[in-house]
Amino acid sequence: MFLDYLVFGLVIFFILVGLVGVIVPILPGVLLIWLAVLVYGFYDGFTHLTPGLFAFISLIALVTGTADIWMSLLGAKTGGASRRSMLYGVAGALLGFALGTLVVVGGLIGALAGYMGGILWGEYRKHQDWSLAWKAALGGLAGWGVATAVQLGGGLFILFLFVGRIYGLF
């Protein structure tokens, strides 16, 4: 009985860390949430957490966990960014995260600034037009923001499904 509570508590802890990871890019986010639920499923023998529910949770995790990739790129593409500029944006996000963490500005702010800067630089190099470059960079930033909201919503929904099923709410 004590072990059940301990495992459940650890799973909830890792789900909460995963929710923080949605906001803080250095933590795994939705992947960590999904892994925590998977571990509990194996521990419980998929008794409370049925295979059908776990498959549904896996689908939610797949769609929301990859949202930061496809939504930010879709936003940048909608704003007119080229593939090369989007790659510059990804490289800028990684560099910005590292520099932002070192300079104490914060990894998230650094990543966002680096992502926008990479797209801005790539689009300006291509078109020599700042207005087009800004449009693409802001589109990418909007996509990233929406993706973060989608991931957070998906993570909270997985938490709701998990806790609701374990406590017999449905």
GROMACS elastic network, one bead per residue, 0.5 to 0.9 nm:
[ bonds ]
;  ai    aj funct       b0    kb
    1     4     6  0.51526   500
    1     5     6  0.66002   500
    1     6     6  0.87473   500
    2     5     6  0.52364   500
    2     6     6  0.61541   500
    2     7     6  0.86723   500
    3     7     6  0.60470   500
    3     8     6  0.84138   500
    4     7     6  0.52800   500
    4     8     6  0.60722   500
    4     9     6  0.84729   500
    4    43     6  0.89478   500
    4    44     6  0.87267   500
    5     8     6  0.50414   500
    5     9     6  0.59334   500
    5    10     6  0.85070   500
    6     9     6  0.50482   500
    6    10     6  0.61498   500
    6    11     6  0.85973   500
    7    10     6  0.50763   500
    7    11     6  0.61234   500
    7    12     6  0.85976   500
    7    40     6  0.73259   500
    7    43     6  0.82374   500
    8    11     6  0.51087   500
    8    12     6  0.61977   500
    8    13     6  0.85741   500
    8    40     6  0.73153   500
    9    12     6  0.51176   500
    9    13     6  0.61096   500
    9    14     6  0.87032   500
   10    14     6  0.62290   500
   10    15     6  0.85399   500
   10    36     6  0.83722   500
   11    14     6  0.51767   500
   11    15     6  0.61191   500
   11    16     6  0.86189   500
   11    33     6  0.83786   500
   11    36     6  0.52527   500
   11    37     6  0.68296   500
   11    39     6  0.78704   500
   11    40     6  0.68358   500
   12    16     6  0.61591   500
   12    17     6  0.85879   500
   12    33     6  0.88002   500
   12    36     6  0.78626   500
   12    37     6  0.88276   500
   12   159     6  0.80945   500
   12   163     6  0.86655   500
   13    16     6  0.51542   500
   13    17     6  0.62249   500
   13    18     6  0.85821   500
   13    36     6  0.89298   500
   14    18     6  0.60173   500
   14    19     6  0.85663   500
   14    32     6  0.68093   500
   14    33     6  0.65662   500
   14    35     6  0.87920   500
   14    36     6  0.61848   500
   15    19     6  0.62738   500
   15    20     6  0.87520   500
   15    29     6  0.84443   500
   15    30     6  0.83568   500
   15    32     6  0.67527   500
   15    34     6  0.80278   500
   15    35     6  0.87948   500
   15    36     6  0.64100   500
   15    37     6  0.80041   500
   15   155     6  0.79690   500
   15   158     6  0.89533   500
   15   159     6  0.71122   500
   16    20     6  0.63712   500
   16    21     6  0.85044   500
   16    33     6  0.77949   500
   16   155     6  0.89710   500
   16   159     6  0.86662   500
   17    20     6  0.50651   500
   17    21     6  0.61112   500
   17    22     6  0.88431   500
   17    27     6  0.78206   500
   17    28     6  0.86746   500
   17    29     6  0.74091   500
   17    32     6  0.78192   500
   17    33     6  0.80263   500
   18    22     6  0.64392   500
   18    27     6  0.69747   500
   18    28     6  0.62929   500
   18    30     6  0.58384   500
   18    31     6  0.73999   500
   18    32     6  0.52133   500
   18    33     6  0.52489   500
   18    34     6  0.88039   500
   18   155     6  0.77703   500
   19    22     6  0.52536   500
   19    23     6  0.72757   500
   19    24     6  0.89650   500
   19    29     6  0.57448   500
   19    30     6  0.70580   500
   19    32     6  0.86579   500
   19    33     6  0.74677   500
   19   151     6  0.84784   500
   19   152     6  0.64679   500
   19   155     6  0.61991   500
   19   156     6  0.75333   500
   20    23     6  0.54660   500
   20    24     6  0.61331   500
   20    25     6  0.89437   500
   20    27     6  0.75565   500
   20    29     6  0.68208   500
   20   152     6  0.87661   500
   21    25     6  0.60174   500
   21    26     6  0.68523   500
   21    28     6  0.55002   500
   21    30     6  0.75837   500
   21    32     6  0.83373   500
   22    25     6  0.66565   500
   22    27     6  0.74332   500
   22    28     6  0.73373   500
   22    30     6  0.67266   500
   22    65     6  0.88099   500
   22   148     6  0.65136   500
   22   149     6  0.87352   500
   22   151     6  0.63722   500
   22   152     6  0.61720   500
   22   155     6  0.82828   500
   23    27     6  0.85600   500
   23    29     6  0.78736   500
   23   108     6  0.76266   500
   23   148     6  0.68739   500
   23   151     6  0.89678   500
   23   152     6  0.79682   500
   24    27     6  0.61416   500
   24    28     6  0.86943   500
   24    29     6  0.81754   500
   24   107     6  0.73920   500
   24   108     6  0.61257   500
   25    28     6  0.72732   500
   25    29     6  0.78874   500
   25    97     6  0.81759   500
   25   107     6  0.74003   500
   25   108     6  0.65578   500
   25   111     6  0.82600   500
   26    29     6  0.87365   500
   26    97     6  0.86548   500
   26   107     6  0.80376   500
   26   108     6  0.88881   500
   27    32     6  0.82762   500
   28    31     6  0.57338   500
   28    32     6  0.55513   500
   28    33     6  0.84747   500
   29    32     6  0.54786   500
   29    33     6  0.65792   500
   29    34     6  0.89299   500
   29    65     6  0.75306   500
   29   151     6  0.80958   500
   29   152     6  0.87134   500
   29   155     6  0.80849   500
   30    34     6  0.61699   500
   30    35     6  0.85766   500
   30    61     6  0.60572   500
   30    62     6  0.84257   500
   30    64     6  0.72747   500
   30    65     6  0.51762   500
   30    66     6  0.88026   500
   30   151     6  0.68502   500
   30   152     6  0.82206   500
   30   154     6  0.78442   500
   30   155     6  0.60166   500
   31    34     6  0.51241   500
   31    35     6  0.61326   500
   31    36     6  0.86046   500
   31    61     6  0.69755   500
   31    62     6  0.83949   500
   31    65     6  0.65115   500
   32    35     6  0.50311   500
   32    36     6  0.60947   500
   32    37     6  0.86448   500
   33    36     6  0.51962   500
   33    37     6  0.63741   500
   33    38     6  0.86587   500
   33    61     6  0.81373   500
   33   155     6  0.69091   500
   33   158     6  0.78462   500
   33   159     6  0.81128   500
   34    37     6  0.51971   500
   34    38     6  0.61281   500
   34    39     6  0.86794   500
   34    57     6  0.74796   500
   34    58     6  0.68370   500
   34    61     6  0.63696   500
   34   155     6  0.86817   500
   34   158     6  0.81449   500
   35    39     6  0.61105   500
   35    40     6  0.86038   500
   36    39     6  0.51774   500
   36    40     6  0.63474   500
   36    41     6  0.86541   500
   37    40     6  0.51126   500
   37    41     6  0.61443   500
   37    42     6  0.87710   500
   37    49     6  0.85720   500
   37    54     6  0.80204   500
   37    57     6  0.86406   500
   37   158     6  0.86861   500
   37   159     6  0.88657   500
   37   162     6  0.73676   500
   38    42     6  0.63275   500
   38    43     6  0.85680   500
   38    54     6  0.76742   500
   39    42     6  0.52183   500
   39    43     6  0.61042   500
   39    44     6  0.85561   500
   40    44     6  0.59307   500
   40    45     6  0.82300   500
   40    46     6  0.80099   500
   40    49     6  0.81728   500
   41    44     6  0.51562   500
   41    45     6  0.57764   500
   41    47     6  0.75701   500
   41    48     6  0.78508   500
   41    49     6  0.58895   500
   41    50     6  0.79666   500
   41    51     6  0.84813   500
   41    54     6  0.79514   500
   42    46     6  0.61555   500
   43    46     6  0.77020   500
   44    47     6  0.57949   500
   44    48     6  0.69977   500
   44    49     6  0.77009   500
   45    48     6  0.81445   500
   45    49     6  0.82792   500
   45    50     6  0.88740   500
   46    50     6  0.51269   500
   46    51     6  0.63319   500
   46    54     6  0.84236   500
   47    50     6  0.59100   500
   47    51     6  0.86145   500
   48   165     6  0.65050   500
   48   166     6  0.57936   500
   48   167     6  0.88529   500
   48   168     6  0.83417   500
   49    52     6  0.82739   500
   49    53     6  0.63517   500
   49    54     6  0.64525   500
   49   162     6  0.73615   500
   49   165     6  0.66192   500
   49   166     6  0.70464   500
   50    53     6  0.52185   500
   50    54     6  0.61224   500
   50    55     6  0.85674   500
   50   165     6  0.89952   500
   51    55     6  0.60341   500
   51    56     6  0.85986   500
   52    55     6  0.50678   500
   52    56     6  0.63123   500
   52    57     6  0.86663   500
   53    57     6  0.61244   500
   53    58     6  0.84749   500
   53   161     6  0.83662   500
   53   162     6  0.88717   500
   53   165     6  0.89517   500
   54    58     6  0.59983   500
   54    59     6  0.85848   500
   55    59     6  0.62596   500
   55    60     6  0.87254   500
   56    59     6  0.51037   500
   56    60     6  0.63493   500
   56    61     6  0.86173   500
   57    60     6  0.50662   500
   57    61     6  0.60809   500
   57    62     6  0.85651   500
   57   157     6  0.88311   500
   57   158     6  0.61950   500
   57   161     6  0.80248   500
   57   162     6  0.86714   500
   58    62     6  0.60450   500
   58    63     6  0.86492   500
   59    62     6  0.50696   500
   59    63     6  0.62466   500
   59    64     6  0.85060   500
   60    63     6  0.53659   500
   60    64     6  0.59693   500
   60    65     6  0.79202   500
   60   154     6  0.63735   500
   60   155     6  0.84598   500
   60   157     6  0.85571   500
   60   158     6  0.75847   500
   61    64     6  0.53028   500
   61    65     6  0.52449   500
   61    66     6  0.81016   500
   61   151     6  0.83893   500
   61   154     6  0.69241   500
   61   155     6  0.75677   500
   61   158     6  0.79527   500
   62    65     6  0.52028   500
   62    66     6  0.61782   500
   62    67     6  0.85223   500
   63    66     6  0.56727   500
   63    67     6  0.62663   500
   63   151     6  0.86133   500
   63   154     6  0.85573   500
   64    68     6  0.79238   500
   64   147     6  0.77668   500
   64   148     6  0.88420   500
   64   150     6  0.60363   500
   64   152     6  0.82653   500
   64   153     6  0.82955   500
   64   154     6  0.58117   500
   64   155     6  0.79616   500
   65    68     6  0.72037   500
   65    69     6  0.86702   500
   65   150     6  0.87565   500
   65   151     6  0.61483   500
   65   154     6  0.81975   500
   65   155     6  0.87592   500
   66    69     6  0.55143   500
   66    70     6  0.66027   500
   66    71     6  0.84028   500
   66   147     6  0.85857   500
   66   151     6  0.83663   500
   67    70     6  0.53212   500
   67    71     6  0.53575   500
   67    72     6  0.77019   500
   67   144     6  0.84548   500
   67   146     6  0.86009   500
   67   147     6  0.51174   500
   67   148     6  0.76696   500
   67   150     6  0.70092   500
   67   151     6  0.67740   500
   68    71     6  0.55620   500
   68    72     6  0.57354   500
   68    73     6  0.81519   500
   68   143     6  0.78271   500
   68   144     6  0.59137   500
   68   145     6  0.84887   500
   68   146     6  0.83201   500
   68   148     6  0.65497   500
   68   150     6  0.86083   500
   68   151     6  0.78058   500
   69    72     6  0.57901   500
   69    73     6  0.62286   500
   69    74     6  0.85100   500
   69   144     6  0.81853   500
   69   147     6  0.80924   500
   70    73     6  0.52085   500
   70    74     6  0.58334   500
   70    75     6  0.84664   500
   70   143     6  0.84784   500
   70   147     6  0.82721   500
   71    75     6  0.59573   500
   71    76     6  0.84685   500
   71   140     6  0.82489   500
   71   142     6  0.88087   500
   71   143     6  0.50129   500
   71   144     6  0.63737   500
   71   145     6  0.88300   500
   71   146     6  0.72556   500
   71   147     6  0.56509   500
   72    75     6  0.50252   500
   72    76     6  0.61439   500
   72    77     6  0.84761   500
   72   139     6  0.79018   500
   72   140     6  0.50767   500
   72   141     6  0.67596   500
   72   142     6  0.71982   500
   72   145     6  0.78427   500
   72   146     6  0.79879   500
   72   147     6  0.67807   500
   73    76     6  0.50265   500
   73    77     6  0.59450   500
   73    78     6  0.83938   500
   73    81     6  0.86212   500
   73    83     6  0.87510   500
   73    86     6  0.67194   500
   73   139     6  0.87727   500
   73   140     6  0.62667   500
   73   143     6  0.70117   500
   73   144     6  0.81135   500
   74    78     6  0.59347   500
   74    79     6  0.84247   500
   74   139     6  0.82716   500
   74   140     6  0.73590   500
   74   143     6  0.66565   500
   75    78     6  0.50334   500
   75    79     6  0.61636   500
   75    80     6  0.86901   500
   75    81     6  0.87565   500
   75   136     6  0.79859   500
   75   137     6  0.88174   500
   75   138     6  0.82242   500
   75   141     6  0.73082   500
   75   142     6  0.63071   500
   75   144     6  0.75536   500
   76    80     6  0.63504   500
   76    81     6  0.52681   500
   76    82     6  0.81676   500
   76    85     6  0.88336   500
   76    86     6  0.70440   500
   76   119     6  0.80223   500
   76   135     6  0.84496   500
   76   136     6  0.52355   500
   76   137     6  0.63487   500
   76   138     6  0.74002   500
   76   141     6  0.74417   500
   76   142     6  0.81865   500
   76   143     6  0.69710   500
   77    82     6  0.67395   500
   77    83     6  0.80005   500
   77    86     6  0.81371   500
   77   136     6  0.70710   500
   77   139     6  0.74830   500
   77   140     6  0.74500   500
   78    81     6  0.73277   500
   78   136     6  0.74316   500
   78   139     6  0.65079   500
   78   140     6  0.82021   500
   79   132     6  0.82137   500
   79   133     6  0.87631   500
   79   134     6  0.86452   500
   79   135     6  0.54019   500
   79   137     6  0.72064   500
   79   138     6  0.72016   500
   79   140     6  0.70768   500
   80   123     6  0.86321   500
   80   132     6  0.73960   500
   80   133     6  0.82215   500
   80   135     6  0.71490   500
   80   136     6  0.50598   500
   80   137     6  0.87556   500
   80   139     6  0.80299   500
   81    84     6  0.81161   500
   81    85     6  0.59830   500
   81    86     6  0.65424   500
   81   119     6  0.70308   500
   81   120     6  0.87767   500
   81   122     6  0.83018   500
   81   123     6  0.64523   500
   81   132     6  0.85467   500
   81   133     6  0.76571   500
   81   135     6  0.83748   500
   81   137     6  0.74873   500
   81   139     6  0.84225   500
   81   140     6  0.81884   500
   82    85     6  0.51760   500
   82    86     6  0.63204   500
   82    87     6  0.87696   500
   82   119     6  0.85679   500
   82   122     6  0.80675   500
   82   123     6  0.71828   500
   82   126     6  0.86639   500
   82   136     6  0.86326   500
   83    86     6  0.50372   500
   83    87     6  0.63080   500
   83    88     6  0.86625   500
   84    87     6  0.50806   500
   84    88     6  0.62728   500
   84    89     6  0.85955   500
   84   119     6  0.84623   500
   84   122     6  0.68274   500
   84   123     6  0.85533   500
   85    89     6  0.61145   500
   85    90     6  0.87230   500
   85   118     6  0.66189   500
   85   120     6  0.75269   500
   85   121     6  0.74352   500
   85   123     6  0.58647   500
   85   126     6  0.86040   500
   85   136     6  0.89076   500
   86    90     6  0.63193   500
   86    91     6  0.86508   500
   86   115     6  0.83537   500
   86   118     6  0.74570   500
   86   119     6  0.57419   500
   86   122     6  0.78576   500
   86   140     6  0.82854   500
   87    90     6  0.50716   500
   87    91     6  0.62017   500
   87    92     6  0.83760   500
   87   118     6  0.78236   500
   87   119     6  0.78708   500
   87   122     6  0.87037   500
   88    91     6  0.50618   500
   88    92     6  0.58717   500
   88    93     6  0.84642   500
   88   114     6  0.89601   500
   88   115     6  0.75459   500
   88   117     6  0.83005   500
   88   119     6  0.58462   500
   88   120     6  0.87747   500
   88   121     6  0.77920   500
   88   122     6  0.63307   500
   89    93     6  0.60375   500
   89    94     6  0.86764   500
   89   114     6  0.67174   500
   89   116     6  0.61907   500
   89   117     6  0.67563   500
   89   120     6  0.80340   500
   89   121     6  0.86396   500
   89   122     6  0.80494   500
   89   137     6  0.84897   500
   89   140     6  0.85373   500
   90    93     6  0.50372   500
   90    94     6  0.64013   500
   90    95     6  0.86824   500
   90   111     6  0.88331   500
   90   114     6  0.80065   500
   90   115     6  0.58247   500
   90   118     6  0.72646   500
   90   119     6  0.84401   500
   91    94     6  0.52370   500
   91    95     6  0.62021   500
   91    96     6  0.84040   500
   91   114     6  0.77210   500
   91   115     6  0.73139   500
   91   118     6  0.70335   500
   92    95     6  0.50442   500
   92    96     6  0.57055   500
   92    97     6  0.82836   500
   92   110     6  0.89272   500
   92   111     6  0.71235   500
   92   112     6  0.85314   500
   92   113     6  0.78346   500
   92   116     6  0.76099   500
   92   117     6  0.65580   500
   92   119     6  0.81494   500
   93    97     6  0.59116   500
   93    98     6  0.85767   500
   93   108     6  0.88957   500
   93   110     6  0.70942   500
   93   112     6  0.61361   500
   93   113     6  0.70878   500
   93   116     6  0.78649   500
   93   117     6  0.84178   500
   93   118     6  0.76108   500
   94    97     6  0.51519   500
   94    98     6  0.63717   500
   94    99     6  0.86944   500
   94   110     6  0.85363   500
   94   111     6  0.61757   500
   94   114     6  0.72636   500
   94   115     6  0.79537   500
   95    98     6  0.52251   500
   95    99     6  0.61300   500
   95   100     6  0.83124   500
   95   110     6  0.79039   500
   95   111     6  0.71751   500
   95   114     6  0.65425   500
   95   115     6  0.88097   500
   96    99     6  0.50955   500
   96   100     6  0.55993   500
   96   101     6  0.82416   500
   96   107     6  0.71700   500
   96   108     6  0.83590   500
   96   109     6  0.78419   500
   96   112     6  0.72891   500
   96   113     6  0.64703   500
   96   115     6  0.74443   500
   97   100     6  0.50879   500
   97   101     6  0.60620   500
   97   102     6  0.86336   500
   97   106     6  0.74953   500
   97   108     6  0.62766   500
   97   109     6  0.74176   500
   97   112     6  0.79310   500
   97   113     6  0.86868   500
   97   114     6  0.74007   500
   98   101     6  0.52985   500
   98   102     6  0.63714   500
   98   103     6  0.87707   500
   98   106     6  0.89981   500
   98   107     6  0.65530   500
   98   110     6  0.74312   500
   98   111     6  0.78884   500
   99   102     6  0.50556   500
   99   103     6  0.60267   500
   99   104     6  0.84144   500
   99   105     6  0.84051   500
   99   106     6  0.85064   500
   99   107     6  0.74857   500
   99   110     6  0.65768   500
   99   111     6  0.86076   500
  100   103     6  0.52232   500
  100   104     6  0.59859   500
  100   105     6  0.50141   500
  100   108     6  0.74898   500
  100   109     6  0.67186   500
  100   111     6  0.72296   500
  101   104     6  0.52493   500
  101   105     6  0.63972   500
  101   108     6  0.83331   500
  101   109     6  0.89848   500
  101   110     6  0.73224   500
  102   105     6  0.77791   500
  102   106     6  0.79774   500
  102   107     6  0.82924   500
  103   106     6  0.74417   500
  104   107     6  0.79581   500
  105   108     6  0.85079   500
  105   109     6  0.67008   500
  105   110     6  0.68530   500
  106   109     6  0.54929   500
  106   110     6  0.61134   500
  106   111     6  0.85448   500
  107   110     6  0.50272   500
  107   111     6  0.59183   500
  107   112     6  0.85397   500
  108   111     6  0.50378   500
  108   112     6  0.61404   500
  108   113     6  0.85138   500
  109   112     6  0.51773   500
  109   113     6  0.60684   500
  109   114     6  0.84041   500
  110   113     6  0.51364   500
  110   114     6  0.58958   500
  110   115     6  0.84148   500
  111   114     6  0.50263   500
  111   115     6  0.59604   500
  111   116     6  0.85481   500
  112   115     6  0.51019   500
  112   116     6  0.62021   500
  112   117     6  0.83970   500
  112   141     6  0.72438   500
  112   144     6  0.84667   500
  113   116     6  0.52284   500
  113   117     6  0.58774   500
  113   118     6  0.84540   500
  114   118     6  0.59170   500
  114   119     6  0.85807   500
  115   118     6  0.52326   500
  115   119     6  0.64074   500
  115   120     6  0.85249   500
  115   137     6  0.79608   500
  115   140     6  0.79952   500
  115   141     6  0.76882   500
  116   119     6  0.53079   500
  116   120     6  0.59347   500
  116   121     6  0.84726   500
  116   134     6  0.85698   500
  116   136     6  0.86802   500
  116   137     6  0.50249   500
  116   138     6  0.71383   500
  116   140     6  0.71066   500
  116   141     6  0.65350   500
  117   121     6  0.59273   500
  117   122     6  0.84234   500
  117   137     6  0.74330   500
  118   121     6  0.51995   500
  118   122     6  0.60784   500
  118   123     6  0.85296   500
  118   137     6  0.81925   500
  119   122     6  0.51009   500
  119   123     6  0.59803   500
  119   124     6  0.83696   500
  119   133     6  0.72156   500
  119   134     6  0.84377   500
  119   136     6  0.68995   500
  119   137     6  0.53201   500
  119   140     6  0.78689   500
  120   123     6  0.53271   500
  120   124     6  0.60203   500
  120   125     6  0.85165   500
  120   130     6  0.79779   500
  120   132     6  0.87103   500
  120   134     6  0.60432   500
  120   135     6  0.86314   500
  120   136     6  0.71353   500
  120   137     6  0.54178   500
  120   138     6  0.88623   500
  121   124     6  0.51985   500
  121   125     6  0.60942   500
  121   126     6  0.86035   500
  121   133     6  0.74083   500
  122   125     6  0.52130   500
  122   126     6  0.62848   500
  122   127     6  0.87941   500
  122   133     6  0.77868   500
  123   126     6  0.50191   500
  123   127     6  0.60344   500
  123   128     6  0.75856   500
  123   129     6  0.78827   500
  123   130     6  0.81340   500
  123   132     6  0.71622   500
  123   134     6  0.83026   500
  123   136     6  0.74010   500
  123   137     6  0.83523   500
  124   127     6  0.53081   500
  124   129     6  0.56525   500
  124   130     6  0.59636   500
  124   131     6  0.87737   500
  124   132     6  0.75772   500
  124   133     6  0.52994   500
  124   134     6  0.86101   500
  125   128     6  0.56822   500
  125   129     6  0.83923   500
  125   133     6  0.88188   500
  126   129     6  0.83493   500
  126   133     6  0.88587   500
  127   130     6  0.81828   500
  127   132     6  0.75132   500
  127   133     6  0.77595   500
  128   132     6  0.85841   500
  128   133     6  0.83016   500
  129   132     6  0.56140   500
  129   133     6  0.63499   500
  129   134     6  0.88122   500
  130   134     6  0.60025   500
  130   135     6  0.84851   500
  131   134     6  0.51725   500
  131   135     6  0.61566   500
  131   136     6  0.87334   500
  132   135     6  0.51051   500
  132   136     6  0.63300   500
  132   137     6  0.86695   500
  133   136     6  0.53116   500
  133   137     6  0.61999   500
  133   138     6  0.86502   500
  134   137     6  0.50148   500
  134   138     6  0.59683   500
  134   139     6  0.83765   500
  135   138     6  0.53163   500
  135   139     6  0.61341   500
  135   140     6  0.87127   500
  136   139     6  0.50782   500
  136   140     6  0.62874   500
  136   141     6  0.87189   500
  137   140     6  0.51477   500
  137   141     6  0.62595   500
  137   142     6  0.86753   500
  138   142     6  0.60723   500
  138   143     6  0.85272   500
  139   142     6  0.51135   500
  139   143     6  0.62021   500
  139   144     6  0.86485   500
  140   143     6  0.50731   500
  140   144     6  0.62072   500
  140   145     6  0.86873   500
  141   144     6  0.50374   500
  141   145     6  0.62375   500
  141   146     6  0.87004   500
  142   145     6  0.50824   500
  142   146     6  0.62244   500
  142   147     6  0.85150   500
  143   146     6  0.51787   500
  143   147     6  0.60424   500
  143   148     6  0.86385   500
  144   147     6  0.50099   500
  144   148     6  0.62340   500
  144   149     6  0.87505   500
  145   148     6  0.51927   500
  145   149     6  0.64382   500
  145   150     6  0.87269   500
  146   149     6  0.51034   500
  146   150     6  0.61787   500
  146   151     6  0.86546   500
  147   151     6  0.61073   500
  147   152     6  0.85256   500
  148   151     6  0.50967   500
  148   152     6  0.61008   500
  148   153     6  0.84961   500
  149   152     6  0.51103   500
  149   153     6  0.60426   500
  149   154     6  0.84884   500
  150   153     6  0.51057   500
  150   154     6  0.60459   500
  150   155     6  0.85328   500
  151   154     6  0.50156   500
  151   155     6  0.60166   500
  151   156     6  0.85177   500
  152   155     6  0.50885   500
  152   156     6  0.61323   500
  152   157     6  0.84931   500
  153   156     6  0.51773   500
  153   157     6  0.60626   500
  153   158     6  0.86194   500
  154   157     6  0.50040   500
  154   158     6  0.61569   500
  154   159     6  0.85951   500
  155   158     6  0.51286   500
  155   159     6  0.62324   500
  155   160     6  0.86395   500
  156   160     6  0.61306   500
  156   161     6  0.86199   500
  157   161     6  0.61388   500
  157   162     6  0.85076   500
  158   161     6  0.50682   500
  158   162     6  0.59953   500
  158   163     6  0.85268   500
  159   162     6  0.51192   500
  159   163     6  0.60303   500
  159   164     6  0.81767   500
  160   163     6  0.54156   500
  160   164     6  0.57129   500
  160   165     6  0.83112   500
  161   164     6  0.51308   500
  161   165     6  0.59648   500
  161   166     6  0.85355   500
  161   170     6  0.87332   500
  162   165     6  0.53080   500
  162   166     6  0.61893   500
  162   167     6  0.86256   500
  163   166     6  0.51479   500
  163   167     6  0.60408   500
  163   168     6  0.83469   500
  163   169     6  0.83016   500
  164   167     6  0.53584   500
  164   168     6  0.59770   500
  164   170     6  0.63047   500
  165   169     6  0.59648   500
  165   170     6  0.58162   500
  166   169     6  0.77875   500
  166   170     6  0.89113   500
  167   170     6  0.82739   500
